[in-house]
Amino acid sequence: MSTSIPACDYDVAIVGLGPAGATLARLLGQSGRLRVIAIDRKRPVQQSVAAVPGAQSDLCSGFRKPCGGLLAPDAQKALSRFGLSLPKSVLVDPQIFAVRTLDLGANLSRDYQRFYMNLNRAAFDDWLISLIPATVHLERDASVMNVGRVDVNQPFGSEGVPLRVVYKRHGDDYPRTCTVREVVGADGARSLVRRAFFPDRTPRQLLSIQEWFVDANPAPLYLSVFDPALTPAYCWGLSKDGHFVLGGAFERDGAKERFALLKEKLAARDFATANPLRRESCPVNFPHSVRDFCTGGERVSLIGEAAGFISPSSFEGLSYAFNSALALADAFLRQSSGEGLPVLPSSGAVQKDYHRATAALRHKLLCKCAKAAILYNPALRHLVMRSGLQAL
Ligand SMILES: Cc1cc2nc3c(=O)[nH]c(=O)nc-3n(C[C@H](O)[C@H](O)[C@H](O)COP(=O)(O)OP(=O)(O)OC[C@H]3O[C@@H](n4cnc5c(N)ncnc54)[C@H](O)[C@@H]3O)c2cc1C
């Protein structure tokens, strides 16, 4: 049985315009079938650079998503499936073809081939947003404060009860409210949508900390550093447009101290880690079982890192952001008629369709969990590093 939902302001609200949300907004907007509102709290790079006197780049722009900004082959493949080519303005020097892997405990070092593209992550996100058609109502520089049911006495997902999104444009005194049929959480690792609707589905998380330095290393480099005294995962360092970005993912307790210890250990190996220009941090999902992935339920869907979609073995997340957004866009379009979503099955047909469509993606991530278990086990890692294998 299916039931009409009373008139809503929009069919779909997308919370968050990182790579996942911006991709979904672009695909739904291109179809022109649904009324979509998409809300993100970050400022456009140009606007925020202008707001900081003397600022030259996103280093001062207020964009604070700590990210390596490396576009791995799977993410490149996803972009090519969309028919997108990267503009030069989002690329930074140098392009990286090898990663130097340091195992500090065992004092081992190996170089492995990689095929990454080195990006300015803030400019990349801006570019993805610039591709969203005007059919989508965009709210940038606006934070979603609350998502929930219009009638709080009705259970989540009740037939006939729209959802409500409360958001506030920065600088406004009062929040705005809109009613919607479906909500999409594309709001990253700290997802407000996931916490509001699925409070018991918080994935396992670490705290990532990164600092930016003027690059004083003799040659550009990309490092991955393993040391169980520092982290259950790994730390990284990479050259980016004249800067050296050093980071790691740490257990929350003692994260700052472990990051300081990382710097000390690398300084002892002659890496330049003095006088940071800025520090940034955020939680990063560290999935290790199927329970760490949550695609949503009823009329709420989660994509990208909000769904827990990130590789625990490399923290590569861009391809999963693109591919989960594509799967959800397809599910919306399959389930909607030519004139929007006039009737929504109470069972959450879009959600079920999307969940099914991401089975392969979740399976691939489970394989990455198995890889992480090997990589982060010192004895097994030493074996692999000593074996002469060409890939890690
Ligand atoms: C330290 C670190 C390094 C990484 N390096 C790489 C890498 O090199 N390559 C790679 O492929 N992946 C990397 N990742 C993973 C990658 O950054 C993520 O997987 C990817 O950004 C996920 O995209 P997303 O759109 O799901 O979420 P996000 O990129 O986190 O985007 C979420 C968006 O939601 C917005 N938002 C959040 N809350 C609200 C709110 N309440 N209201 C309005 N807007 C909101 C934010 O402003 C943001 O724009 C890294 C992750 C970390 C933590």
Ligand as a Chemical Component Dictionary entry (heavy atoms), coordinates in Angstrom:
data_LIG
# 
_chem_comp.id                   LIG 
_chem_comp.type                 NON-POLYMER 
_chem_comp.pdbx_formal_charge   0 
_chem_comp.three_letter_code    LIG 
# 
loop_
_chem_comp_atom.comp_id 
_chem_comp_atom.atom_id 
_chem_comp_atom.alt_atom_id 
_chem_comp_atom.type_symbol 
_chem_comp_atom.charge 
_chem_comp_atom.model_Cartn_x 
_chem_comp_atom.model_Cartn_y 
_chem_comp_atom.model_Cartn_z 
_chem_comp_atom.pdbx_ordinal 
LIG C1  C1  C 0 42.623 13.441 7.252  1  
LIG C2  C2  C 0 41.899 12.857 6.085  2  
LIG C3  C3  C 0 42.560 12.677 4.882  3  
LIG C4  C4  C 0 41.873 12.155 3.787  4  
LIG N1  N1  N 0 42.512 12.041 2.586  5  
LIG C5  C5  C 0 41.866 11.543 1.521  6  
LIG C6  C6  C 0 42.501 11.453 0.262  7  
LIG O1  O1  O 0 43.641 11.868 0.081  8  
LIG N2  N2  N 0 41.817 10.902 -0.779 9  
LIG C7  C7  C 0 40.532 10.446 -0.620 10 
LIG O2  O2  O 0 39.948 9.912  -1.565 11 
LIG N3  N3  N 0 39.893 10.565 0.572  12 
LIG C8  C8  C 0 40.518 11.112 1.632  13 
LIG N4  N4  N 0 39.862 11.256 2.816  14 
LIG C9  C9  C 0 38.452 10.904 2.884  15 
LIG C10 C10 C 0 37.619 11.977 2.208  16 
LIG O3  O3  O 0 37.997 13.254 2.680  17 
LIG C11 C11 C 0 36.141 11.739 2.523  18 
LIG O4  O4  O 0 35.822 10.383 2.353  19 
LIG C12 C12 C 0 35.269 12.567 1.623  20 
LIG O5  O5  O 0 35.492 13.937 1.849  21 
LIG C13 C13 C 0 33.829 12.236 1.905  22 
LIG O6  O6  O 0 33.010 13.086 1.190  23 
LIG P1  P1  P 0 31.571 13.438 1.761  24 
LIG O7  O7  O 0 30.944 14.325 0.758  25 
LIG O8  O8  O 0 30.880 12.194 2.168  26 
LIG O9  O9  O 0 31.828 14.221 3.136  27 
LIG P2  P2  P 0 32.633 15.573 3.403  28 
LIG O10 O10 O 0 33.665 15.799 2.386  29 
LIG O11 O11 O 0 33.042 15.519 4.829  30 
LIG O12 O12 O 0 31.540 16.690 3.198  31 
LIG C14 C14 C 0 30.535 16.933 4.152  32 
LIG C15 C15 C 0 29.952 18.294 3.867  33 
LIG O13 O13 O 0 28.854 18.491 4.739  34 
LIG C16 C16 C 0 28.889 19.814 5.238  35 
LIG N5  N5  N 0 28.188 19.797 6.508  36 
LIG C17 C17 C 0 28.458 19.022 7.583  37 
LIG N6  N6  N 0 27.569 19.260 8.572  38 
LIG C18 C18 C 0 26.723 20.210 8.088  39 
LIG C19 C19 C 0 25.604 20.894 8.636  40 
LIG N7  N7  N 0 25.139 20.629 9.877  41 
LIG N8  N8  N 0 24.987 21.826 7.878  42 
LIG C20 C20 C 0 25.420 22.114 6.622  43 
LIG N9  N9  N 0 26.481 21.503 6.066  44 
LIG C21 C21 C 0 27.114 20.566 6.782  45 
LIG C22 C22 C 0 30.370 20.165 5.324  46 
LIG O14 O14 O 0 30.565 21.567 5.220  47 
LIG C23 C23 C 0 30.940 19.423 4.125  48 
LIG O15 O15 O 0 31.008 20.229 2.975  49 
LIG C24 C24 C 0 40.510 11.777 3.927  50 
LIG C25 C25 C 0 39.857 11.955 5.137  51 
LIG C26 C26 C 0 40.534 12.499 6.222  52 
LIG C27 C27 C 0 39.804 12.718 7.507  53 
# 
loop_
_chem_comp_bond.comp_id 
_chem_comp_bond.atom_id_1 
_chem_comp_bond.atom_id_2 
_chem_comp_bond.value_order 
_chem_comp_bond.pdbx_ordinal 
LIG C1  C2  SING 1  
LIG C2  C3  SING 2  
LIG C2  C26 DOUB 3  
LIG C3  C4  DOUB 4  
LIG C4  N1  SING 5  
LIG C4  C24 SING 6  
LIG N1  C5  DOUB 7  
LIG C5  C6  SING 8  
LIG C5  C8  SING 9  
LIG C6  O1  DOUB 10 
LIG C6  N2  SING 11 
LIG N2  C7  SING 12 
LIG C7  O2  DOUB 13 
LIG C7  N3  SING 14 
LIG N3  C8  DOUB 15 
LIG C8  N4  SING 16 
LIG N4  C9  SING 17 
LIG N4  C24 SING 18 
LIG C9  C10 SING 19 
LIG C10 O3  SING 20 
LIG C10 C11 SING 21 
LIG C11 O4  SING 22 
LIG C11 C12 SING 23 
LIG C12 O5  SING 24 
LIG C12 C13 SING 25 
LIG C13 O6  SING 26 
LIG O6  P1  SING 27 
LIG P1  O7  DOUB 28 
LIG P1  O8  SING 29 
LIG P1  O9  SING 30 
LIG O9  P2  SING 31 
LIG P2  O10 DOUB 32 
LIG P2  O11 SING 33 
LIG P2  O12 SING 34 
LIG O12 C14 SING 35 
LIG C14 C15 SING 36 
LIG C15 O13 SING 37 
LIG C15 C23 SING 38 
LIG O13 C16 SING 39 
LIG C16 N5  SING 40 
LIG C16 C22 SING 41 
LIG N5  C17 SING 42 
LIG N5  C21 SING 43 
LIG C17 N6  DOUB 44 
LIG N6  C18 SING 45 
LIG C18 C19 SING 46 
LIG C18 C21 DOUB 47 
LIG C19 N7  SING 48 
LIG C19 N8  DOUB 49 
LIG N8  C20 SING 50 
LIG C20 N9  DOUB 51 
LIG N9  C21 SING 52 
LIG C22 O14 SING 53 
LIG C22 C23 SING 54 
LIG C23 O15 SING 55 
LIG C24 C25 DOUB 56 
LIG C25 C26 SING 57 
LIG C26 C27 SING 58 
# 
